[in-house]
Amino acid sequence: MSKLFLVPTPIGNLKDITFRAIEVLKEVDFILAEDTRTSGKLLKHFQITTPAYSHHMHNEHKTVEGIIQKLKTGQQVALISDAGTPAISDPGFLLTREAIANGIEVECLPGATAFVPALVNSGLPNDKFIFEGFLPVKKGRQTRFLALAEETRTMIFYESPHKLLKTLKDMQAYFGEDRQVSVSRELTKMYEETVRGTLLEVFNHFDKKPPKGEIVMVVGGKGK
């Protein structure tokens, strides 16, 4: 029976993959990977020999129809991203939507997602939160910050290391330099680090110690 599996992969430490994820990746007809070179290391480590093909943000609009046609023939397909859960700031939404529209079963396995451990270990309220992913770089950035300035829930962002200082500076301007923030980088990896404090304090920390690696920012909401 045709089926699309969305399979989370480790965000750093290979031991974080689940037994079930390995089983699915070995049993499907083929794997769709964001970057076959990156995923190739993971597949080789777990002796997964299933054919893998490229499916990323630059080609997904062109490849979705062909994948749907293969699924309609009864094949089973697994979609993985370079790290974490597919479709969370990664390709996956378009294919999932089309599969559902064509009556193809979709199943997402539980597994790694970078923002969850970053939120939980931030010390900020996590009963209610919003996930913003990556902020606009230019167009729409100011508009987004103005809207978020009134947000009372905890906010979660992804950011690249070379843009972190600019984003922390922008947040000081829109949220106030005393707003609480927790910045986690290199989660599950050897040099994992979480820095907590006010926006000004965390900015000063990374101004003296330039950040490296994947970054998750957790920002407190506006006080009532």
Secondary structure by P-SEA (a helix, b strand, c coil): cbbbbbccccccccccccaaaaaaaacccbbbbcccccaaaaaaaaccccbbbbbccccccccaaaaaaaaaabbbbbbbccccccccccccaaaaaaaaaacbbbbbbbbbbaaaaaaaaccccccbbbbbcccccccaaaaaaaaacccccbbbbbbcccaaaaaaaaaaacccccbbbbbbccccccbbbbbbccaaaaaaaaaacccccbbbbbbbcccc
